[in-house]
Amino acid sequence: MLRAALKAEAGKSLVQAAREAREARLAEEAARLAAIRDASAIPDQCGPDTIAAPARGPFVVEPQLTMVPNGVDARGLEKWVAAPTGYGHRASVRAADVFDRMIASALRRKRPCPLTHGQIAMGRRYAALVELAAADGTKVSQLDASRAGGDSMGWMDRHLGIAHELTILRNRIGFSAAMTVRRIRPTARGETQRGPIMDRVLVDMVCIKGCTLDEVLVSHGWAVKGAHRKAVTEALSAALDRMIGYRDKKTS
């Protein structure tokens, strides 16, 4: 009798342990899913039409604003204020990019952003053009032929315009090593330094691939430290300025 009681008690303990382990796993999974839902939750100012999508990844809320007149001041001059616009005065969301990460990092460290607004806009424009050129390179001729007249010339003009703008920007970037990076002695660059960082490679890695400046340094075998980070930042700023059209005047 005693042996049977002990055996029954041991069986109950195993069942209880298995039940507790299962409940712990379920609680852990529920917490994980809740964290994903919270991270992908859409703010109220975006409205209910924008759905939560965990696969979207990090995103940035962008209020849609326009300048509208708002009476006159004491001198009789018309005053203007920013007012929400767009559908239902709602804000929109867009996927966060490497420039948002730079801005967030600068805010956390309470330092100015390493790039100006114009340079960031140029980097995003360049990335958008590269994406458009890659996505718009093939015409669906069968569908175009099924339409009255098609849109062959419109498609061709658009594609040629994108290619022409990309050519201009890439010519402005140049194909040489960044001057500020080239001034650093090879012995100070790092033990595994594999060569110079080219302007075009730097711009493509940051704007298109979304690499941070530290990741650019590491990929080229450079040691990640203050002097190297400053040099590669100046090189990127100069390249973006040339893409904008500046030649001699630095904007950052």
N, C-alpha and C positions, 0 to 999 in steps of 0.2 A: 504493500500500500504506500509506504513511504517513497519507494523508488518511483512508483507511478505518479505520485504527487509532485516529486521533484522534476520528473520529465515533463509533466504538464505545465509546471511553472516555467521551465526553460523554454518550452514552445511559446508560451504567452509572451515571454521577454523578447524572443526573436521576432514575433509578429509585431509587437509594439515598436521595436527598434526599426523594423522595415517601414512601418507606418509613419514614424517620426522622420525617417530619412526622406520618404516620399513627400511629406508635407514641407520639409525644408527645401527640397528641389523645386516644388511648385511655387513656394514663396519667393525663392531666388529668381525663378523665371518671370514671375509676375512683376517683381521689382525691376528686372531688366527691361521688360516690355513697357512698363510705366515710364522709365527713364527715356526710352526711345520716343514714346508718345509726347512726353513733355518737351524734348529737344526739338521735335518737329511741329509743335503746336503753332498755329498761326495767330498772331496778335489780333485783338478785336478791331483795330483800325483798318485792317485789310478786308474786313467783311467776311460773310459766310461762304462766298463763292470760291474763295481760294482754299483748297483742301489741304489738309496735313499730309505730307508725303515724306516718310523717313528717308527714301532713296534720294530725295532732293539734296540732302546734305546741309551743311551750314548755309544760311541765307541772310540777306540784309533787307531790312524794311526801308523802302524809299517813299517818303510822302510826295504826292504829286501836288506841286504848288505853282501858282501863277501870280504875277504882280497886278494888282487892281488899284484904281484910284480910291482915295479915302479922304476926301475933303481937301482943305487947304490949311497951310500953317499960318503963323502970325505975319509972315512977310507976304502972304498972298500966293505962295507957291503951292502947286498941287502936291499932295502927299500920296505916296504909294505904299501899300502893305502886301505882304505875301498871304495869299488865301488858298485854301485847298481846292483842288480841281480834280478832274477825272471822274469816272463813273461813281456816283454816290459819294463823292469826296473821299474815296477810299485810297489807302496807300497800297503800293504794289510790293512784291517781293522779287528778288533776283538772287541767283546763286552767288555766294561769296567767293572772291578770287584772292590771289596772292596779295593784291594791293590792299584789300580789306584787312588781311592779316598784318601787313606792315603798319597800317593805321592803328589797329587794335594794340599791337605791340608797343607802338610809340605812346599811346594813351596810358597803357599800364605803367610804362616807365616814366611818365610825365615829361616826355621829350617831344620836340616837333617831329612831324613825319619826315622821313628822309627824302621824299619826293613831293613836288608841288602838285596842285590840282591839275594844272595843264599837262604835266608829265604823266600823271596817272591816266588822264583822259586819252592821251596819245597812246599809251601802252594798251589800253582797252580797245581803242580803235584798231590798232595793229592786230591784236588777237582776233577781233571780229572779222577783219578782212581776210585773215588766213583761214578762218573757219568757213567763211562764205566761199572763198576760192576752192576749198576742198569739197564743200558740199554742192557747189553749183557747177561742177566741172563736166557733168554729163547731162545732155538734153534728152528728155524722154520723147524721141522723135515719133514713135507710134501714136502717143497721145496728141502731140502737136499736129500730126497729120489728120487726126480725126476732127480737129476743129476747123472752122471756116477761116482759111488763111494762116492759122497758127500764130505763134508768137516768136518765130525764129529770130527775127532781127532784134526784137526786144531782149530776148535772152542773150544773144551775142553781144549786143551793146553793153548790157549789164556786166557780163563776164569780162569783156575787154576793159571796161572801166575799173573793175576791181583789180584785175591784173596790172593795169597801168599804175594805179595808186600804190599797189604793193611794190612795184619796181622802183618807184620814186622813193618810197620810204626805205627800202633796203639799200638803195644807192646812197642815201643820206647816212645810214648807219655805217657803211663802209665795211671793209673786210680785213682791217688791221687789228693789232692788239691794242687794248686800251692804254693810253699814255700813262694814266695814273697808276695802273697796275704794272706796267712795264718798268717803271722807275724803281720798283722794289727789287732788291738784290735776290738772286736765286737762292743764296744760302739762308736767307731770312724767310723764304716762302713756306718751308716745311720739308720734312724728311722725304716725303713721297711726291714732291712737286713734279708734275709731268709736263709742264709747258705753260705758255702764256694763255690768258683768257681772252679770246677774240671778242670783239664788239658784237658781231652778229650772233655768236653763240650765247653770249650773255643776255642779249635782248630776247632771243628765242626761248631760252630756258626760263626766264622770269615771266614774260608776257604770254607765251603759248603753253609751256609745260607747267607753269604755276610753281616754279621752284623759288625758294627763298634765297637770299644772298648767301647765307651760310651754306645752303645746299650746293650752290654754284661753286663756292670755294672748296668744299669737301670733294665734289665730283672731279675737280681738277687737281686734287692732291695738295691743296694749300692748307696751311694751318689756320684755324678759325680764331682770330684775335682782332683786337681793336683796329690796328693799323691796316690790316688786310680788308676788314669789313668797310672801313672808311674809303679805301681806295676803290673797291668794287662798287660802292655806292656812288662815288663821284663818276666812275666810268659809265654806270647806267644812266645817271642824270644827264651827263653830256651827250650820250647817244640819243636819249629821248628828246633833248633840246634840238639836236640836229634834225631829228625826224619832224619836229614841229616846224622848223625853219630857222631857228636861231643859229648863228654862226660863231660870233665872238663873245656875246653877252651870256653869262651864266644866270640861270633863274633860280638856282638853289645852291 
